Amino acid sequence: MMLFYLTILSIAALLPGLYTALVHQFNISQRHSLSLGVSVLGSAVVVLFTLAEPWNHGVAAALRLSIFTTSAVFYLICWKYSYCRKLTILLFPYLLFLAVSSGFAGISGGGYPSIKIDWSGWTIAHVIISLSTYATITLAAIAALAVTICQIALKAKKPNKLTSVLPAINQSDSLQFGLLMLSAGILAFGLLTGMVLEISSSGNLLRFDHKTLFTLIALILIVVVAFGQRLFGIPGMVLARLTLSIYLFLSLGYIGVKVVYEFLI
């Protein structure tokens, strides 16, 4: 029963931001900020209920935490860059999909047991860093999707209602690159905290599993993008595809491994 209420609350929390994006189309900035803030607070309540139980490594818990972190980081970015509000129309339907998926995962899953964790400073730092990395990469992927949609419409010379409310291509392009650079620093620090925890628990520097492999691939791709952009300049569509690829690898490492363990093994 608690799972049902958490799923309903997760979905309901996202509706104010989604409604503003679809209906008002960013004409009233205060209304957008308020509705987005309500969505973030609602997602925070869901996380509090999730954390009230013994820690669960499963897909449902991971999705709820990702929804909150992504919406919170997005809210902060919108305060600094007002044009980012236009990405709500792409972000919130995706977050809504994740909220629904968390409900199905909670009902169908069960492969991950709830366990007690020693919440040391390093553990808390590692969890926060991991969630922040995934949030920034998710937002970079949303910006990349906006670039792709606008570029396709521009090449076809067929602008539509969606492209008219999305940020300009150069704005989305700049945003996705900035978020990639930010996520590179966070991800590198996350690997460092992961090493500290692994050394303290097993004595090894790294545990070379699928999660570590996909994370390292994502970090290498970000470094390649950084040097490529600085040395040669990367065309918008190529950068967008690379960003989406990075998001794919990080998703495989964070969510994908959990899906395989919980549903396929």
C-alpha positions as CSV (number, residue, x, y, z in Angstrom):
1,M,0.0,0.0,0.0
2,M,2.9,2.4,0.8
3,L,4.3,1.7,-2.6
4,F,1.0,2.7,-4.2
5,Y,0.9,6.0,-2.3
6,L,4.6,6.7,-3.1
7,T,3.9,6.2,-6.8
8,I,0.8,8.4,-6.8
9,L,2.7,11.1,-4.9
10,S,5.7,10.9,-7.3
11,I,3.4,11.4,-10.3
12,A,1.4,14.2,-8.6
13,A,4.5,16.0,-7.6
14,L,5.5,16.4,-11.2
15,L,2.2,17.7,-12.5
16,P,2.5,21.4,-11.5
17,G,5.7,21.8,-13.5
18,L,4.4,19.8,-16.4
19,Y,1.1,21.8,-16.4
20,T,3.0,25.1,-16.5
21,A,5.2,23.9,-19.3
22,L,2.4,22.7,-21.5
23,V,-0.3,25.3,-20.8
24,H,1.5,28.6,-20.0
25,Q,4.6,28.0,-22.1
26,F,6.8,30.2,-19.9
27,N,4.9,33.4,-20.3
28,I,4.8,33.9,-16.6
29,S,8.2,33.3,-15.0
30,Q,7.0,33.5,-11.4
31,R,4.3,30.9,-12.0
32,H,6.9,28.6,-13.6
33,S,9.3,29.1,-10.6
34,L,6.5,28.4,-8.1
35,S,5.2,25.3,-9.9
36,L,8.7,23.9,-10.4
37,G,9.4,24.5,-6.7
38,V,6.3,22.7,-5.7
39,S,7.4,19.7,-7.9
40,V,10.8,19.7,-6.2
41,L,9.3,19.8,-2.8
42,G,6.8,17.0,-3.6
43,S,9.7,14.8,-4.9
44,A,11.6,15.6,-1.7
45,V,8.7,14.3,0.3
46,V,8.8,11.0,-1.7
47,V,12.5,10.7,-1.0
48,L,11.9,11.2,2.7
49,F,9.4,8.4,2.8
50,T,11.8,6.2,0.8
51,L,14.7,6.9,3.2
52,A,12.4,6.3,6.2
53,E,12.6,2.6,5.3
54,P,15.9,0.5,5.5
55,W,18.1,1.4,2.5
56,N,17.0,-0.4,-0.7
57,H,19.3,-0.6,-3.7
58,G,16.5,-1.5,-6.1
59,V,15.3,0.2,-9.3
60,A,12.3,1.9,-7.7
61,A,14.3,3.6,-5.0
62,A,17.0,4.6,-7.5
63,L,14.4,6.2,-9.8
64,R,12.7,8.1,-7.0
65,L,16.0,9.5,-5.9
66,S,17.0,10.4,-9.5
67,I,13.7,12.3,-10.0
68,F,14.2,14.4,-7.0
69,T,17.9,15.1,-7.6
70,T,17.3,16.0,-11.3
71,S,14.4,18.3,-10.6
72,A,16.3,20.0,-7.8
73,V,19.4,20.6,-9.9
74,F,17.2,21.8,-12.8
75,Y,15.5,24.2,-10.4
76,L,18.8,25.7,-9.4
77,I,20.0,26.0,-13.0
78,C,16.8,27.8,-14.0
79,W,17.4,30.4,-11.4
80,K,20.8,31.2,-13.0
81,Y,19.8,30.7,-16.7
82,S,16.2,31.6,-17.3
83,Y,16.1,30.1,-20.8
84,C,16.6,26.7,-19.2
85,R,12.9,26.8,-18.1
86,K,12.0,26.1,-21.7
87,L,13.5,22.6,-21.3
88,T,10.7,21.8,-18.8
89,I,8.6,20.6,-21.8
90,L,11.1,17.9,-22.5
91,L,12.3,17.1,-18.9
92,F,9.1,16.7,-17.1
93,P,7.4,14.1,-19.4
94,Y,10.6,12.1,-19.0
95,L,10.5,12.4,-15.2
96,L,6.9,11.5,-15.3
97,F,7.8,8.3,-17.2
98,L,10.4,7.5,-14.5
99,A,7.8,8.0,-11.8
100,V,5.5,5.6,-13.4
101,S,8.4,3.2,-14.0
102,S,9.3,3.3,-10.3
103,G,5.8,2.1,-9.5
104,F,6.0,-0.8,-11.9
105,A,9.5,-1.6,-10.7
106,G,8.4,-1.6,-7.0
107,I,5.5,-4.0,-7.8
108,S,7.5,-6.4,-10.0
109,G,10.9,-6.2,-8.4
110,G,12.3,-7.6,-5.2
111,G,15.7,-8.8,-6.2
112,Y,17.4,-6.2,-4.0
113,P,16.9,-6.7,-0.2
114,S,16.6,-3.7,2.1
115,I,19.8,-3.5,4.1
116,K,21.3,-1.4,6.9
117,I,24.1,0.8,5.8
118,D,26.8,2.5,7.9
119,W,26.1,6.1,6.9
120,S,29.6,7.5,7.4
121,G,30.7,10.8,6.0
122,W,32.3,9.1,3.0
123,T,29.2,7.0,2.3
124,I,26.9,10.1,2.4
125,A,29.3,12.0,0.2
126,H,29.5,9.2,-2.4
127,V,25.7,8.8,-2.6
128,I,25.2,12.6,-3.0
129,I,27.9,12.8,-5.6
130,S,26.6,9.8,-7.6
131,L,23.1,11.3,-7.7
132,S,24.4,14.7,-8.6
133,T,26.4,13.2,-11.5
134,Y,23.4,11.4,-12.9
135,A,21.3,14.5,-12.5
136,T,23.7,16.7,-14.4
137,I,24.2,14.1,-17.2
138,T,20.4,13.7,-17.5
139,L,20.0,17.5,-17.9
140,A,22.8,17.5,-20.4
141,A,21.0,14.8,-22.4
142,I,17.8,16.8,-22.3
143,A,19.7,19.8,-23.7
144,A,21.2,17.5,-26.3
145,L,17.7,16.3,-27.2
146,A,16.6,19.9,-27.6
147,V,19.5,20.6,-30.0
148,T,18.7,17.5,-32.0
149,I,15.0,18.4,-32.4
150,C,15.8,22.0,-33.4
151,Q,18.6,20.9,-35.8
152,I,16.3,18.4,-37.5
153,A,13.5,21.0,-37.9
154,L,16.0,23.5,-39.2
155,K,17.5,21.2,-41.7
156,A,14.0,20.2,-42.9
157,K,12.9,23.9,-42.9
158,K,9.8,22.9,-41.0
159,P,9.7,24.6,-37.6
160,N,6.9,23.4,-35.3
161,K,5.2,24.3,-32.1
162,L,7.7,22.4,-30.0
163,T,10.8,24.0,-31.6
164,S,9.2,27.5,-31.0
165,V,9.2,27.0,-27.2
166,L,12.6,25.3,-26.9
167,P,15.8,27.3,-26.2
168,A,17.8,28.5,-29.2
169,I,20.3,25.9,-30.5
170,N,23.3,27.9,-29.3
171,Q,21.8,28.1,-25.8
172,S,21.1,24.4,-25.6
173,D,24.5,23.6,-27.1
174,S,26.3,25.8,-24.5
175,L,24.2,24.3,-21.7
176,Q,24.9,20.7,-22.5
177,F,28.7,21.3,-22.8
178,G,28.8,23.2,-19.5
179,L,26.8,20.4,-17.8
180,L,29.2,17.8,-19.2
181,M,32.2,19.7,-17.8
182,L,30.5,20.0,-14.5
183,S,29.5,16.3,-14.4
184,A,33.1,15.4,-15.3
185,G,34.4,17.0,-12.1
186,I,31.6,15.5,-10.0
187,L,32.1,12.1,-11.6
188,A,35.9,12.1,-10.9
189,F,35.3,13.0,-7.3
190,G,32.7,10.3,-7.1
191,L,35.2,7.7,-8.3
192,L,37.6,9.0,-5.6
193,T,35.0,8.6,-2.8
194,G,34.2,5.1,-4.3
195,M,37.8,4.2,-4.0
196,V,38.0,5.3,-0.4
197,L,34.9,3.2,0.5
198,E,36.2,0.2,-1.5
199,I,39.6,0.3,0.3
200,S,38.0,0.6,3.7
201,S,35.6,-2.3,3.0
202,S,37.7,-4.8,1.0
203,G,41.3,-3.3,0.8
204,N,41.1,-3.1,-3.0
205,L,41.4,0.2,-4.9
206,L,38.5,-0.5,-7.3
207,R,35.9,-3.2,-7.8
208,F,35.9,-3.9,-11.5
209,D,32.2,-4.7,-12.2
210,H,29.8,-3.5,-14.8
211,K,28.9,-0.3,-13.0
212,T,32.6,0.7,-12.7
213,L,33.2,-0.2,-16.4
214,F,30.3,1.9,-17.7
215,T,31.2,4.8,-15.4
216,L,34.8,4.8,-16.6
217,I,33.6,4.7,-20.3
218,A,31.3,7.7,-19.6
219,L,34.2,9.6,-17.9
220,I,36.5,8.9,-20.9
221,L,33.9,10.1,-23.3
222,I,33.5,13.3,-21.4
223,V,37.3,13.9,-21.5
224,V,37.3,13.2,-25.2
225,V,34.5,15.7,-25.7
226,A,36.3,18.3,-23.6
227,F,39.6,18.1,-25.5
228,G,37.8,17.7,-28.9
229,Q,35.7,20.8,-28.3
230,R,38.7,22.8,-27.1
231,L,41.1,21.7,-29.9
232,F,38.9,21.3,-32.9
233,G,35.3,22.4,-32.1
234,I,32.6,19.7,-32.2
235,P,29.5,20.3,-34.4
236,G,26.2,20.6,-32.6
237,M,24.7,17.4,-33.8
238,V,27.9,15.4,-33.1
239,L,28.1,16.9,-29.6
240,A,24.5,16.0,-29.0
241,R,25.0,12.4,-30.0
242,L,28.1,12.1,-27.8
243,T,26.2,13.6,-24.9
244,L,23.3,11.1,-25.4
245,S,25.9,8.3,-25.6
246,I,27.5,9.4,-22.3
247,Y,24.0,9.4,-20.7
248,L,23.4,5.9,-22.0
249,F,26.5,4.5,-20.5
250,L,25.9,6.2,-17.2
251,S,22.3,4.9,-17.2
252,L,23.6,1.4,-17.9
253,G,25.9,1.7,-14.9
254,Y,23.4,3.2,-12.5
255,I,20.0,1.9,-13.5
256,G,20.8,-0.8,-16.0
257,V,22.8,-3.0,-13.7
258,K,20.0,-2.8,-11.1
259,V,17.4,-3.8,-13.7
260,V,19.5,-6.8,-14.8
261,Y,20.0,-8.0,-11.2
262,E,16.5,-7.3,-10.0
263,F,14.5,-8.6,-13.0
264,L,16.7,-10.8,-15.2
265,I,18.8,-12.8,-12.8
